[in-house]
Amino acid sequence: MSGSQAESIDCRWHQIECDGTTARCRLLEKLTGLVESPLCAVRNDACSQCLKWYPPDEDYLNPVVASLLYKLSSSVLESGGLPGCTVEKAAGFQQVAFAAIPHDYDAVPVTNQVDCQENTNIADIGQLIPRPRHRFGDVVKEWAVAVTTAPRKQATLDRCMTSLTTAGWKTPRIVIDGDVTLSDAWSHLPTTRRIPQIGAWPSYYLTLVELMMRQPTADAYMIVQDDVVFFEHPSLKNYLESVLWPDRREGIISLFCSRAYAQQSFGWHRIDQPLVWGGQALIFSKETAIHLVSDLQIVRHRFSEGDLGLTNIDGLIGKWAFETETPVYVSSPSLSQHIGHVSSLWKSPKAFVNRSAETFAGNVRINDSDPRSTARIS
């Protein structure tokens, strides 16, 4: 890699070495105390891979930095300790690094999936995700859509909004809980601001109520959290209008299908357990939305002890739907991918394992000979 290429790496921890092919990782130096040590030197191609993940810091080691820290601490242990980094410290770093290294199936940055969507030109999304055999209820003609956002270390709103508008929802309401500055690209959209910040669940509940009060004639209410990217097919909205609703009892559709709910057959599937992973992009029928916001247990959740009443959106809705026998459907492959590696709520969750989709419609391979391509609703 040339020196000019090395200089294009935009990372506050990156310090270029004189040969232009390596850099000192000042984050590794800060963590370990090994200032200007050769053990903290990394190749610029490793820095480039690091940038495909979320920006790392002392509290959030992304997989690349975690791998480098694991290798570094192993070298310190083999050396019996070094000035500034004892054996005890190195052993601790090794445990921290190991915990931050994902499983093999999570070893590819989700940005590779959402930024390289190969299926956006297929003629009909039904080729990829077969429609249910039957569609029930009136056709969805009017949508009420909101994107909720809050201050977060890893900014994801712009990427989310780009994908959502590309997929057909051009004028969603942006609901801002706290101090968030919108980019010029979205400043023309209808906006709701909550100052001071009231918390994830209160903001979500009020968002659904606000959509219902503003658009009582809507056929479907969709709330999107700002850390997902949609399948950027220009006909996604139209495709969903041909699918809703896949059950005689109109219920809830999750456009994010967690790895926990992935199916071998491509198509629409009803979840036979309480939804735990999947609050990132939910569509409610009108009747479902009315029943949800008026349910006594849903209202009482805000009065839970401590901070519990501020959180647990998907778990709360999932439990309510299961207990009221409200159908919840997901598609496999998933119509959105979770990119929020750094939560606005929690310190540790990342978009790995069940917080990510196993297969994403944007780039899953379509094979007409694959029996999954003819699968129907289960």
Buried (B, 14 or more C-beta within 10 A) or exposed (E): BEEEEBEEBEBEBBBBBEEBBBBBBBBBBBBBBBEEBEBBBBBBEBBBBBBBBBBBBEEBBBBBBBBBBBEBBBBBBEEEEBEEBBBEBBEEBBEBBEEBBBEEEBEEBBBEBBBEBEBBEBEEBBEBBBBBEEBEBEEBEEBBBBBBBBEBBBBBBEBBBBBBBBBBBEEBBBBBBBEBEBEEEBEEBEEBEBEEBBBBBBBBBBBBBBBBEEBEEBBBBBBBBBBBBBBBBEBBBEBBBBBBBBBEEBBBBBBBBBBBBBBEBBBBBEBEEBBBBBBBBBBBBBEBBBBBBEBEEBEEBBEBEEEEBBBBBBBBBBBBBBEEEBBBBBBBBBBBBBBBBBBBBEEEEBBBBBBBBBBBBBBBEBEEEEEBBEBEBE
